[in-house]
Amino acid sequence: MTAENDTTEQLYDVLVPPGVPQKLIIEISRKFDVKVVERKERLSFANMEGDERNLLAFRGKLDVVQEVEKYMKDQLMAYIEK
């Protein structure tokens, strides 16, 4: 999670890992008070060292994005364990 500067309130981002099902992204954006935004991030693994990619993120207040992060992890684990 990273903070994003805003004049009225501090907002935070939770990056959406590549490969997250589109259905889950839509579900989270409807269920929680967050916006889906694009963020340019440097990748640092495998043969992508230093590459920059536009990744999706959920942006919102700290308490909300913490809930989103937990919910997303729980849903992905349930999906994997099917």
C-alpha positions in Angstrom: 0.0 0.0 0.0 1.3 3.5 -0.8 -0.1 6.9 0.0 -1.2 9.2 -2.7 -1.2 13.0 -2.1 -4.6 14.7 -2.1 -5.5 18.2 -0.9 -8.6 17.1 1.0 -7.7 13.7 2.4 -4.9 11.2 2.2 -5.7 8.3 -0.1 -3.9 5.0 -0.4 -3.4 2.5 -3.2 -3.5 -1.3 -3.2 -1.9 -2.7 -6.3 -3.8 -5.4 -8.2 -1.4 -8.2 -9.0 -1.3 -9.2 -12.7 -3.6 -12.1 -13.4 -6.4 -11.1 -10.9 -9.7 -12.1 -12.5 -11.6 -9.2 -14.0 -14.7 -10.4 -12.2 -13.0 -9.9 -8.8 -11.8 -6.4 -9.8 -15.4 -5.4 -10.7 -16.8 -7.0 -7.6 -14.3 -5.1 -5.3 -14.9 -1.8 -7.0 -18.7 -2.2 -6.5 -18.5 -3.6 -2.9 -16.0 -1.1 -1.4 -15.7 2.7 -1.6 -12.6 2.7 -3.9 -11.7 3.8 -7.4 -9.8 1.7 -9.9 -6.8 3.7 -11.1 -3.6 3.0 -13.2 -0.2 3.3 -11.6 3.2 3.1 -13.3 5.4 0.7 -11.3 8.9 -0.6 -11.7 9.0 -4.4 -11.8 11.9 -6.1 -10.1 11.7 -9.9 -10.8 12.9 -12.4 -13.3 13.8 -11.0 -16.7 11.7 -7.8 -16.1 14.2 -6.0 -13.8 13.7 -2.3 -14.1 10.8 -2.5 -16.6 7.9 -0.1 -15.9 4.4 -1.3 -16.4 1.0 0.3 -15.9 -0.7 -1.6 -13.2 -4.2 -1.3 -11.8 -4.7 -0.2 -8.2 -7.6 0.3 -5.8 -7.5 3.8 -4.3 -9.3 4.9 -1.2 -9.1 5.7 2.5 -6.7 3.7 4.6 -9.2 1.7 6.5 -11.1 0.8 3.3 -8.0 -0.2 1.3 -6.9 -2.4 4.2 -10.3 -4.2 4.0 -9.9 -4.4 0.2 -6.4 -5.9 0.5 -7.6 -8.6 2.9 -10.7 -9.4 0.9 -8.7 -9.6 -2.4 -6.2 -12.0 -0.8 -8.9 -14.2 0.7 -10.8 -14.4 -2.6 -7.6 -15.2 -4.5 -6.7 -18.0 -2.0 -10.2 -19.4 -2.3 -9.9 -19.3 -6.1 -6.5 -21.0 -6.1 -7.7 -23.7 -3.7 -10.7 -24.7 -5.9 
